[in-house]
Amino acid sequence: MIEPVSQLQLRPIGLEVADRLEAAIVRETFAPGEKLREAEICAQLGVSRSPLREAFQILENRGLVERRPRIGTRVTEMTVQTLDEITQCRAPLEAACAGLLAELADHTAVADALQVELSAMQRAHDSGDSLAGFEANVRMTMLSHDRCGNSVLVRLLRQLDVSALRYRYRAYRHAPEMLVSMIEGNTRMIAEIRAGRGAGARDVTEQLIWRAWEKTRAAFLHSDPSKTTES
């Protein structure tokens, strides 16, 4: 179920609808390959077809849906090939982001802010709630991007994150050990940022991304072994 769109939104309705649907696609409320039925979604969100179709265009540009004549709009499939390609791009960019954070004048304050979400991840682990751990990790990632100070890097990372989040969610959902690994890796990353060691932060973060890729890939193949290549 997706929450209705408030009538008091200050953002364009189409963009708000797109963001709601993106969150639902990431969390597999709408499954890969599922047809998105306009009438049902309009009823759930309380919007007309016009902003919904605008949202579909935005989501297509984000790589989350595909629209075909006489077929309609479907959620993009997930494949190992796509996961591999995303990670090849994402690993060096996330590493660069961490390095920039460590080199900021207020790197200690940044580390403190990241620690808040790391603590939330630890609490989620302690309570056995891996999906709460996922949400905390998403907040940590967004925080690190917002604080790095490089607008071009942020734009590139956010483009990648739209697709990467689907695979990350699947891993947290199907592989409980993912949360443990991410807590350990992010603990090391935050330590390097706190110490102001840019090179160390870059190295630790790139290792973190590739370890996450290994676990995500294994979890994805276990949950859907047929999706080894693009459909």
LINUR-V371633 format. One record per helix or strand of 3 or more residues. SS is the DSSP state (~ for helix, > for strand). FROM is the first residue (numbers start at 0). TO is the last residue. If there is no record, write none. Layout:
SS,FROM,TO  SS,FROM,TO
//
This chain:
~,12,25  ~,37,44  ~,48,60  >,64,67  >,71,74  ~,79,101  ~,106,125  ~,129,146  ~,150,173  ~,176,194  ~,197,222
//
